[in-house]
Amino acid sequence: ISFNSVDSSLSSLKNCQSYINTGMDIATHVAFDLVESFNDVEDVNSMEKVMLEYAAVDRELNHYMKATEETVNQIKREKPENIPNLKNLVKEKFTALENKNSDSDLQKNEKYMYFKDQLKEMRKQYNDNEAIEQIDEDIAVTQSQMNFICPITQMEMQKPVRNKVCGHTYEEDAILKIIQTRKQQKKEVRCPKIGCSHAKVKESDLVPDEALKRAIDSQKKQ
C-alpha cells in the first residue's frame, strides 16, 4: 500500500500549524499594544478568547494528524491482505482522542501560556509606571533601570529572554554564548543571576521577554 498521498496531506496540515502559530503571535502582540495604550480590559480579554480559539484549532489539528499517523503505522505493522477503510479507522482514533478533551488542555498550550505570562508582566510594568507619580521619580526610574540590566553583561538589555524555569532574564546573545561554550566543555550552565539556585539553564527554556523589551524601549523614549 502506498501512503504518498497521505504523507503529502499530513505535510499540508503541518503547514496549517504554522499559520495558527502566526495568528497566535499576532493576537499576543495586539494584546500587548492594548495594555501599552491603556485600553479597556474587555478588549484585552477578547484577545485571550482568540488565543483559546486558536489553541482549540491547534489541538484538533494535532489529534487528526496523530490519528492519521497511528493508522498508517498500524497498517504498515499488520500488513493486512485487504486494504482497510482508512477514513473510518482515522475517524475512530480521532474521535477517541477528541473525547478526552478538557478546557485545561487549552490552557497548557505553549503559546497561550507565554501569552498569559507576558500579559501579566506587561500589566505589572504599566501599573508600576502609574505608581511613579506617587513616589520619588528618581528612585522609581533607577529601580526600573536596574531591572533592565543583564546579569551577564551588566549592560542594558537589547533582546531580553526569560528563563521559564527560574524566571530570570538575560541578554539573548550573552546567555546563548555561555550555553554554547559550556556545551563544548560538556558542562551545565548555572543561572548567572546572583542568588539563583537553578543549575541547568537550557536554550529550550528561554523565551523572548516582550514585556521587558517594551518597557526598556518605553524608558528610552521618555
Secondary structure, DSSP 4 states (H G I P E B T S, - for coil): ---HHHHHHHHHHHHHHHHHHHHHHHHHHHHHHHHHTT--HHHHHHHHHHHHHHHHHHHHHHHHHHHHHHHHHHHHHH--SSPP-HHHHHHHHHHHHHTT--HHHHTT-HHHHHHHHHHHHHHHHHHHHHHGGGS-HHHHHHHHHHHTB-TTT-SB-SSEEEETTT--EEEHHHHHHHHHHHHHTT------STT-------GGGEEE-HHHHHHHHHHHH-
